[in-house]
Amino acid sequence: MVTKLMKKEWNEYLKTGKFYILLFVFIFFAILSPITAKFMPEFIKSLSQEITITVPPPTWRDSFVQFSKNLNQIVFIVIVLVFLGSVAEEKNHGTASLVAAKGIDRRKWVFSKFLFQILFSLAMLTIAFFLCFYYAKLLFPETQFYLAFSSTVLFAVYLFFILTLTIFSSSIGNSMLQSAGIFFAIFIILNILNIIPQVNPYNPMTLPSIENQWIASKVAWGNTIKPIISTVLLSLILIFSGAAYFHKQEL
Amino acid sequence: MLAIKTEGLSKYFNNKKAVEDLNLQVPEGVIFGYLGPNGAGKTTTIRLLLSLAKPTKGRAYILGENISKSRNYLKKIGFLPEVPSFYNFFTAKEFLNFISDISGMVKPNKKIEEMLQLVELNKEKKRIGTYSRGMKQRLGIAQAILSDPPLLILDEPTSALDPEGRKETLDLIASFKGQKTVFFSTHILGDVEKICDMVGIIKEGRLVLNDSIENLKKSHSKRTLFIEVDKPKKLMETLQYLNWVEEMFPVNKNGIMLEVKDLQFAQKSLPEILSKENILLNKWELKEPTLEDIFLEVVHNGN
């Protein structure tokens, strides 16, 4: 049943153009990041002939810091906007009640959506990473695969959390607006909690900053294991509670 | 066996009683019309039966299964919502393919083609998003009957259809008589009268009537006759002294509306009187209550 429902999601993403939007965003920023890193200092220098601007020479690390920044800002927003309505909009339009009245397990319905989204996003991320790496290697031959890859793996864990939060918010809310409210409320609370030193090592919101540390210095798995485990646990709680809530919800 | 049975089924929204103490009985194989004014609780009842809403209290059984125990019974139901909503990016054929997938149908292609032909969407290649309300309604009917379920629950199935589409839909529903149970809500009384075996009337969340149309007509019979004669005044003068005549009044030029105590007695006596008084009979009509009369009486008087 889950694969049949995922097939419908795939059709939806192809036919509504969501597939192409996400593909474009991932590829665009994958290619743009190393190019920006390479040519931005020269561009800044060329802006003024009168003042001398000193910019440190770009390195491969700048490519992946830029890539990570783009993933955590623009790609993050696009992903949230595309996926946030996945359950809520179906409730709002009435397609959820039509499908639920066919006797399908509502929990499987939510899982199929999540599974599709995570597999789809990971596929996009993989394509984007290798594209970014290819162009970084072209422009900066000293580019280190392991550090860049490790940083992207961390983003994948963060993405996993964001997608579970998205599907949770969408399962609870009855419209895109309600779901957005729930999503951003939790997102902001977690960011505020990040200020507390005792909470910080267990907070999923720590992951983006560790991504940059990894690119800048070296991989320190010991410091990362706590946020990774707590992020995965929190993600599992979100996906299971979202599915359980939707299972009992009135449509 | 009963296809649908509810026991004290109730649904409250805050303090508003949408459905109150509903005791519905729908035998298998009948076409059941569920009538009620707007906001009476028809759609809420359907949502309760489909587990799309949770009852505040009471129980419901569908094809013998207690619906609060498991949702497996839903696989035996074809459902058409009041406003059918589909995935607008699919074509009709793609949508029915998806429905057959999730309904667990094996080799559904032939059946899908049959259904598309039945609802005249077989040549339609456009996406559902471009369909008119009537086309969506027809597609809704196709998806409801695609997996050949024994019970159909249809919420206002003819509301968006033109007269031709309405007739075809009603004929289709009527063709299920004896094979499937059809439970459909409507406010179009003519549709119910045409094809239903049984009706339920809901008013302000309460079921005020649940019976066969035949029984209803018998129990609500007015014992009223309409006769048209050449000398209406003379006949009225004769009839006014007879104790089996309850009420009479002239209608148009030569007509008389007659309410009698005993219809059979009146049917025997009237010809004798007409013959004796030398009155020529032009027209004789037994006035049966229409479903509309019964509905209005039940809704306004509550019995």
Interface residues (C-beta under 8 A of the other chain):
Chain A: M1 K4 L5 K7 K8 N11 E12 K15 T16 H93 G94 T95 S97 L98 V99 A100 A101 K102 G103 I104 D105 K248 E250 L251
Chain B: R47 L50 S51 L52 A53 K54 R71 N72 Y73 L74 K75 I77 F79 P81 V83 P84 S85 F86 Y87 F89 F90 E94 F98 I99 D101 I102 S103 R127 Q143
